[in-house]
């Protein structure tokens, strides 16, 4: 079965949504901590614009990374696991075929 034609049951959609949301919140919390730390060290306008550039780049990165369209979720989850934002265990309850595809993609 091709990756892009996988069907998601209602239960799987709920599991996927919760795992997706949890990973996003983890990364957002870490970004917030980085911004707070960086903001405390702002000493000049150059520091301010560096923080602005960091935030702009991070926003662009996260908007691209967190794509919750069903055909993309297998790839998104594999990327989030590789990035340390979630674990495969958080996807327990998904179809074994989906889990094995995600696990295989994390090894690439």
N, C-alpha and C positions, 0 to 999 in steps of 0.2 A: 504494500500500500504506500503510495507516494506521501511524503511528509505533508504536503500542502492540502491533501484531501482527508486528513484525519477528522473524524467527527468527535465532538465533545458532548458528553451527557450533561445533564443539569448538575449532577453531583460533581462531575469533573470541572465544570465551569466554576462552581463555588470554591473548590479546592484551589484551582488555578488563580482565581481572583484574590483569594486570601494570601496565597504565597507571593503573588505579584505585589500586592499592597504592602506586605511585610518587608519584602526586599527593598522596595522603593523607600519606605519609611526609614529603614536602616541606613541606606545610602544618604538620604536627606539629613538624617541626624548627624552622620559623620561630617557631611559638608557644612552643616551649621556650626559644628564644633570647630572646624578649620577656619571658618569665617570669623567666628568670635575671637579665636586666637590671633588671627591676622589683623583684625580690627584694633586689637589692643596695642599692636606694634606700629600703627600708622604714625609716621613722624613728619611726612611731607606729602605733597601732592602726588609725587611719583608712586608712593606706597598706596595711596588711595586708588589711583588708576590701575595699579597692578591687581588690587583686590577686585576692582570692577571687571578687568579682563578675565580673572580667574572665574568669577561668577558667570560671566557671559559664556565662557567656554564650557563650564560645568553644566549650565542650563541646556546648551546645545547638545552636549554629550548625553545627558539624562533623557532629554526629549527623544533622542534617537534610540537610545538603549531600551527604554520602557515602552515598547510597542505591544499593546495588548490585543491586537487583532488575532483571532484564533489561528490562522495559518502560520503566524510568526511565533507563537508561544513556545513551540519546541525549541526553536533557535534562541529565543530570549531566555528561557529557563537555563539552557546549557551555558549561555554567556554569563548569566547571573551566578550560576554555581561556580564556574571557572573564576569569576571575579571575587568570590567569597561573600556574596551578598545573600546567598541562600544555600540550603543543602538539599540533596536529592530526597532526603527523608521528609522534607516539608511538602513533597508532592505525593506522599503516600495516599493511595486511593485512586490515583489515575490508572488507566488501563496499562497493563504490563508492557504492551507494545510501545506506548508513548514513553514510559519510564526507561525502557531499554534504548530507545532512540535518543532520548535526552542524555542518558549515561554515555552512550557511544560518542555523541557530539562533544561531551566534556573532555574526552580523551584526545580530541583532534587538535 
